[in-house]
């Protein structure tokens, strides 16, 4: 895959052995690039940035990229992630214990009916409850309190993106503000191992680290790959 941005000569290539760092020295350009990426990820087309496969066919950025701004408050339990978790568990149960689950739900429903019949009113009740509805009933969610530092928080997000096949590319602006060089290299290895491609967007130029492929844009908007 590769990312093509209007106005730039080079393209950002997502390989299996490198992490892409986009360094943009101009503040307005930095903000604009993140803005148009955010628009596309939220389903708003802007015709300024394109994600292409190896055949030059355009991919949906909305489906293939995941953008996280606040590393202190990553939402592991948003609708997109929880729906994927419910789908995964639902498939697993259907393959192994579907009848057992429905038998337990049936017994619970009959118990409720007995209690309801004691009241002098007419009620209606769903006859079938799906497995995802059972999971919602128990409020199944990721316990984010188990992940206490920035590195752990990003790594569990990478796990979610990988295991649940949510997105292929994780975009993190200003990542280097929060992690040491050693932690960054550890995160890079973790991302590559889990086959989640990482795009780091930075204002400041730093020394090039292991695994990094740097796409640099200077104050005159000239771009080069380092």
N, C-alpha and C positions, 0 to 999 in steps of 0.2 A: 504493500500500500504506500501511497505518497500523498502529501498535502501540498496543494498548489494555492498560492495566495497572489491575487492580482497585484501587479506592480513590482513583483520580485522576480529576478532572473532565475534563481535556483528553486528547487523543490525540496521539501522535507521528506526523506525516504525512511520508512519504518521497516527496519530489518530485524532479524532474529538475534543479533549479537551486539546491538548498540542501543543506547538511550539518546533520544534527541533533546538537545537543549537549544531553545530559541532565545537568543539574546537581542534585545531591542533597546538601543540607547535613547531614542527619542521618547519622551513620556507620552505624548499624544498618540504616537504610532503604537506604543505598547498597549495603551488603554483601548485603542481602536481594534487591534487584533483580538484581544480578549473579548471585547464586546461582540464582534461578528461571530466568533466561535460560540459564544454563549447563545447568541440568537439562533444559530444553526442547530445547536444541541437541544434547544427548546422548540424546534420545529419551525422557526421563522427563516425563510430563505432570503439571502441578501446578494447572491451572485458575485461575491467577492472572494470566497474561499471554497475550495473543492477538495474532497477526498476521493482518490481514484484507486482502482485496483490495478493489477499488472497489465490488464488489457485496455487501460485508459477508460474503463467504464466508471461512471460516477457512483459512489456509495453514499448512503444516507448518513451524514454526520450525526444526526439525531440518534441513530441506532448503534453506531460504531464508536462513538467517543463519549466519555464521561468526565465532566468538569467539576473539580472541587475547589472552592475558594477558602473556606474556613476549616483549617486542619484541627482546630480545637473542638469543633462541633460538627463532625462528619455525621450526616444522617444515614445511619445504616438501616433504618426502619422506614424509609420512604416507600411509597406505593409500588414503585418499580421493583425494588429489591424484595419486598415482602411477597408480592405476587409471584415472583420467580421462585422463592423459597416454598411457597404453598404448592406451586405446580410440581416442583421436584418431589416433595413429600407425598403429594397426591399420587404421582406416578409410582413411587416406591410402594405405597400402601396397596394400590390396585394390583400390583404384581405379587403381593405377599399376603396381606391381612385384610383385604377389603371386606370380606364376609364377617370377620370378627368385629370390625369397627361398626358396620351397619347393624349387627346384632346388638351391640351395646347401645347404640343410638335408639334402636327400636325399643329396648327395655326402658330406657330413660323416658322416651315419649309415652309409653304406656303408663309409667308411674305418674307422669304429669297429668295425663288424662284422668286417672283415678282421683287425683286431688281436685282437678277442675270440676269433675262431676259432682263434687260436694257443694258446689256453689249454684245458686238458682239463676244462672245466666246461660246464654248461648254463646259459644266461642268457636272460633275457627283456628286451625293449627296446620302448619306445613306437614305434609305427609313424608316428605323426603328431605334430608339434610345432607349436603355434599361434604366431602372431606375438607375442602378449603373453608367451608362455613364452620366446621368443628374447630379447625385451627384458629379461626378468628374468635370463636367463642372463648377459647383459652388464652387469647391475646398473645400468641406466640410471636416473639421478636428477639432480635439480637441484643444481648446484654452488653452494652457499650462500657459499663463500669469496669469490665475486665481488661480493658485496653487503656493504659494510663499515660503512655507517652506518645509523642508525635509519630515516631517510627512504627510502633505497634499499631497505631490507628490507621496509618496508610497501608501497612501490610495486610491487615484484616480486610480493608477495602479491596485490595488487590485479590485476596482470596475470594471475596464475594463476586467480583467481576469475572474471575476465572471459572470458579466452580459453577456459577449460575449462568454463565455465557451471556452476561448483560451487555458488555462492551469490550471491544478489543484494545481501545486506546484510553489511557487515563491521562488527563490534562491537569497539571498543577502549577498555577502561577506562584512565583515567589517562594518556591520550595526551599531554596538554599538559605533563606533567612532563618530557618528553624532547625536545620540539621548540620552536623559537622561533616567534614569530608569523608571520614570513616563511615559515618551513618549513611551518607548518600551512596557510597559504593556498595554497602550492604543492601540498601534498598534497591539499587540498580540490579544487583545479582538476583534478588528475590523476585523482582518484576520479570526479568528475563526467564528465570526458572519456571514461573507460572504462566509464561506466554502472554503477559499483558504488556503492551507497548506503552512506554511512558514518554510524555511530552512535557518538558519543564520549560516554563516561560519566565525569563528574568530580565531585569533592567541592568543590573550590574554585571560587568565582565569579571570572571574569576578564572583561576588556573584550570585547565582542562583535566578532568578526572578520568580514571579508567572507565571504559565502556561508552564515554560520551562522544557524540557527534554534534558539533556546535554549528548552528545556523546563525550567523552574526549579521545584524543590521546596524549600520553606523548612523551618525547624525544626519548624513546626506541621503539616507535611505538606500545606500548601496549594500547589497547582501553578498555574503560569501560563506562557504562551508569550510570549517576549520577541522 
